[in-house]
Amino acid sequence: TLEFSLKSLTAVAVSFFGLTMAAQSGSPSVREGLALALELVSGIATGLALGVGGMLQAKNVAAFLDLRHWDPTLMFVMGGAIMVALPVVQLAVMPRINAGAAKENEPLVASSTNDKGPSAEAPTEKMPLVATNKYVVVTNTTIDAKLILGGVLFGAGWGLSGMCPGPGLINLATPVGFLPVLAFNAAMAAALALTPAATRLLGFA
């Protein structure tokens, strides 16, 4: 299992690096295709990580929350993910977000002149592989009632079901306990749809 995990992680890392490098010299259409391929690779990596780490099984989540017979497996999976993701985000993702945001804010430039006057064309420099509209950099650090209530509700749902949204969605592809997982996802989708109304009702809007 360890050998399989290492080989899978190596394959994902090589794929990510190769797609990123190839995107730097491609046309916009090529970069869009490679960005989609990168999303597929990321999805495969996420599914493998949760499956190999045992985080698709509700009993492992319950064992992590059981203080009498505590199982720290989930903590190590989460800690390992943060150790890998933190440098990737800081060194690879954030520079592209910042470069893309700066590019989007640049004014159009007059690049040629004809009888009708200067023609404005968008800058031709390459946009980053990572789409800037996919990531929203949060600048609000206020701990308010809405944040606390959201954390309480998330913790209650997580503890009762043994699933958070990611594993809940991935578990739809597993044959074990399909109906409970389907019910969990349906309830989660309904709650998300009602969130704007609930937020206004509670005075958080």
Disulfide bonds with the S-S distance in Angstrom:
none
